[in-house]
Amino acid sequence: MKRFAVVLLLVLISIGGFAQQSQTLQTYLDAFESGSPDVKLQVLRRAQEEPAQEMSPLYLEAAEFLENNAGQVENSAAMREMAQIAAVGVREAGNVQALEALRRVFESYREPDMRVNILQTLGAVGGDDDETITWLRDWVSVRNNLQVGGNRPNTQVVRAAIDAMARISDESFFEPLLGAALAQYSANITTAAREAMYALEGDIVQLAAQSIGNRSPEEKLQALEFLMDEDELTAEQKSAIAAAAIRDALATETRSRSTEDTLREVRFLAVEVISEREYSEATDAMISHFNQTFLEFDRGQVTRARVLDAIAGLGTMGTEAAAERLSRFLELLNGYTENDRPYDTRIVMATIRNLQQLGYPVAYNPLFYASILEAYPSQVQTAAEEAMAAIQQ
C-alpha cells in the first residue's frame, strides 16, 4: 500500500510538471501570436532560456510566421534575428515539421550567415525528411551549373550545403557532390565534396556509373577522368566504372560529330584503364568497344592505333569470350585476304598475337587457315604457326 502511494505521488508530480510546462508554452505561444514583430523577437529571446524540446511548437510557429512574411525579413532587423533564433531552436528541438518553412525563408533571403544557419538546421534535422533531401540535392545541382556557367554562387553557403549533405549522407547526393568536386569552387569545397561523396553508404561503382550516365558527353569525359585519378577508389572499382562508361558511351545516341568524338574519348580512356588492370569482368564491354572501333576504322573515323588498342584490350581479358571474338575476327580477315582484299598487316598480326596470349583452342582453326594462306606475308604465316603451337601446349 505504501509503495502504491509513492508511485501515485510521482505520477501526480509528473502530471503537475507537464501541466506547468504546457501552461508555460501556451503563454509563449499566446504572446508570440498577439505581439508585434518586436514583441515576437522578445518572446523568442526569452524562450531561449527554456529547454528547446519544450519550446518546439513555438519555433515552428516562428518559422511559419517568417515564411508568411518572408518578403519583410531582409528589411527588418527584428525579423532577421527571429530567423536566426528560430533556425537554432528548430535544430536543437529536432522539429522536422518546421523545415519546409525554413527552406522558404532560405529561398527568400540572401544573407549568407542566415542561409548557413538554416542549412546547418537542415543537415541536423532533415536526415529522415525526403522533401529536405530532394530540395538540398536540387539546390546544390543548380549552384554547380551556375558555377560551371561562370555565375559564381556564394562559396560560404555552398560549403554549408555540402556539409549538410555530408551529415545526412543520402545516396542521391552522389551526383551533386561529384558535380561540386568538378565545378572548381575552391580547394576546400572540392575536398569537402569528395569526402562526403566517398562517405556515402551506397555502392560507389553503381552511384558513379549512374552519375556518368546522367551527364552530357563532355561531362561524362570530365567525370570519368576525375574518378580514374581518385586514390579513394580501388583498381577494381575504377575498372568497373570504366566498363560502365563504355556501355553508356556506346548507348548514347548523337548526330553531332564533336559529340561522337567526345564519346569515343570516353571509351578510349576507359579501355586504357581496363586493359592496364586486366579486368576480365569487362569482357562484354570490351567486345562491344572493339566491334564499334573496327566499324569506325572502316569508315575512316578512327586511326589504326585505336583498333590495335581495342585488340590488345581483348587480349588482356583472359576469357574465352574474348578469344572467340578475336577468332571470328581472324576468320573475317582470312576471308578478306583469300578474296584478294588483303587487310592491314599490323592488325592481322595483333589479332594473332593476342589469340596466342589468350591461349584458347577456339582460335586453332582460324590460326591454321592463316598459316596456309599464301596471300599473307610470311611473317603472318609464321606468327600463326607459333600461336597454334602455343595453344596446343
Order of alpha helices (4+ residues) and beta strands (2+ residues): alpha-alpha-alpha-alpha-alpha-alpha-alpha-alpha-alpha-alpha-alpha-alpha-alpha-alpha-alpha-alpha-alpha-alpha-alpha-alpha-alpha
